Amino acid sequence: MLAAAAALGLALQAAAGPAPRATRYLVTFETTACGGGMGRASVDAAWIERIVEAGCAGPGGEPLMQVLVRAPGQQHYSAHVVTAAEARRIMDQVQAWSEARRRVLEQGGSIVLDRP
């Protein structure tokens, strides 16, 4: 039984795709399903491809957005549904990460971010 649980854990890790390297920046956000369920997700900032309309409304009637994520080597997106406000917060984090990375490339040194 223990071997089966270990094998399942390895299979889930393999299905999740490559793990982010320690130097990557993870963006953590709250997800909201079209039906009203909520959760959390963390993704590598470099893997976020785009944010688009989800085509449904949240519990309060506001339109929801999809965060489309694609890990290196993957042929398809993973989609996470979020509120418009959460989508803006995600984009702010990605922008801050991108600007900090650019500064490091220009000046050398370490990346230091203050998370919003």
Contacts in CASP RR format, 6 or more apart in sequence:
PFRMAT RR
TARGET T0000
AUTHOR 0000-0000-0000
METHOD contacts of the structure
MODEL  1
MLAAAAALGLALQAAAGPAPRATRYLVTFETTACGGGMGRASVDAAWIER
IVEAGCAGPGGEPLMQVLVRAPGQQHYSAHVVTAAEARRIMDQVQAWSEA
RRRVLEQGGSIVLDRP
13 19 0 8 1.000
17 71 0 8 1.000
17 74 0 8 1.000
18 71 0 8 1.000
18 72 0 8 1.000
18 73 0 8 1.000
20 26 0 8 1.000
20 44 0 8 1.000
20 47 0 8 1.000
24 44 0 8 1.000
24 45 0 8 1.000
24 46 0 8 1.000
25 44 0 8 1.000
25 45 0 8 1.000
25 46 0 8 1.000
25 93 0 8 1.000
25 97 0 8 1.000
25 111 0 8 1.000
25 113 0 8 1.000
26 42 0 8 1.000
26 43 0 8 1.000
26 44 0 8 1.000
26 45 0 8 1.000
27 42 0 8 1.000
27 43 0 8 1.000
27 44 0 8 1.000
27 45 0 8 1.000
27 48 0 8 1.000
27 90 0 8 1.000
27 93 0 8 1.000
27 94 0 8 1.000
27 97 0 8 1.000
28 40 0 8 1.000
28 41 0 8 1.000
28 42 0 8 1.000
29 40 0 8 1.000
29 41 0 8 1.000
29 42 0 8 1.000
29 67 0 8 1.000
29 80 0 8 1.000
29 82 0 8 1.000
29 86 0 8 1.000
29 89 0 8 1.000
29 90 0 8 1.000
30 38 0 8 1.000
30 39 0 8 1.000
30 40 0 8 1.000
30 82 0 8 1.000
30 83 0 8 1.000
30 86 0 8 1.000
31 38 0 8 1.000
31 39 0 8 1.000
31 40 0 8 1.000
31 41 0 8 1.000
31 80 0 8 1.000
31 81 0 8 1.000
31 82 0 8 1.000
32 38 0 8 1.000
32 39 0 8 1.000
32 58 0 8 1.000
32 59 0 8 1.000
32 64 0 8 1.000
32 81 0 8 1.000
32 82 0 8 1.000
32 83 0 8 1.000
32 86 0 8 1.000
33 81 0 8 1.000
34 54 0 8 1.000
34 55 0 8 1.000
34 56 0 8 1.000
34 57 0 8 1.000
34 58 0 8 1.000
34 64 0 8 1.000
34 81 0 8 1.000
35 56 0 8 1.000
35 58 0 8 1.000
35 59 0 8 1.000
36 58 0 8 1.000
36 59 0 8 1.000
41 80 0 8 1.000
43 67 0 8 1.000
43 69 0 8 1.000
43 78 0 8 1.000
43 80 0 8 1.000
44 71 0 8 1.000
45 93 0 8 1.000
45 94 0 8 1.000
45 97 0 8 1.000
45 98 0 8 1.000
47 69 0 8 1.000
47 70 0 8 1.000
47 71 0 8 1.000
47 72 0 8 1.000
48 67 0 8 1.000
48 68 0 8 1.000
48 69 0 8 1.000
48 90 0 8 1.000
48 94 0 8 1.000
49 68 0 8 1.000
49 69 0 8 1.000
49 70 0 8 1.000
49 77 0 8 1.000
50 68 0 8 1.000
51 65 0 8 1.000
51 66 0 8 1.000
51 67 0 8 1.000
51 68 0 8 1.000
51 82 0 8 1.000
51 87 0 8 1.000
51 90 0 8 1.000
51 91 0 8 1.000
52 65 0 8 1.000
52 66 0 8 1.000
52 68 0 8 1.000
53 63 0 8 1.000
53 64 0 8 1.000
53 65 0 8 1.000
53 66 0 8 1.000
54 63 0 8 1.000
54 64 0 8 1.000
54 65 0 8 1.000
54 66 0 8 1.000
54 81 0 8 1.000
55 63 0 8 1.000
55 64 0 8 1.000
56 63 0 8 1.000
56 64 0 8 1.000
56 81 0 8 1.000
57 63 0 8 1.000
57 64 0 8 1.000
58 64 0 8 1.000
58 83 0 8 1.000
62 83 0 8 1.000
62 84 0 8 1.000
63 84 0 8 1.000
64 81 0 8 1.000
64 82 0 8 1.000
64 83 0 8 1.000
64 84 0 8 1.000
65 81 0 8 1.000
65 82 0 8 1.000
65 83 0 8 1.000
65 84 0 8 1.000
65 86 0 8 1.000
65 87 0 8 1.000
66 79 0 8 1.000
66 80 0 8 1.000
66 81 0 8 1.000
66 82 0 8 1.000
67 79 0 8 1.000
67 80 0 8 1.000
67 81 0 8 1.000
67 82 0 8 1.000
67 87 0 8 1.000
67 90 0 8 1.000
68 77 0 8 1.000
68 78 0 8 1.000
68 79 0 8 1.000
69 77 0 8 1.000
69 78 0 8 1.000
69 79 0 8 1.000
69 80 0 8 1.000
70 76 0 8 1.000
70 77 0 8 1.000
70 78 0 8 1.000
71 78 0 8 1.000
82 90 0 8 1.000
89 116 0 8 1.000
92 116 0 8 1.000
93 115 0 8 1.000
93 116 0 8 1.000
96 113 0 8 1.000
96 114 0 8 1.000
96 116 0 8 1.000
97 111 0 8 1.000
97 113 0 8 1.000
100 111 0 8 1.000
100 112 0 8 1.000
100 113 0 8 1.000
101 111 0 8 1.000
103 111 0 8 1.000
104 110 0 8 1.000
104 111 0 8 1.000
END
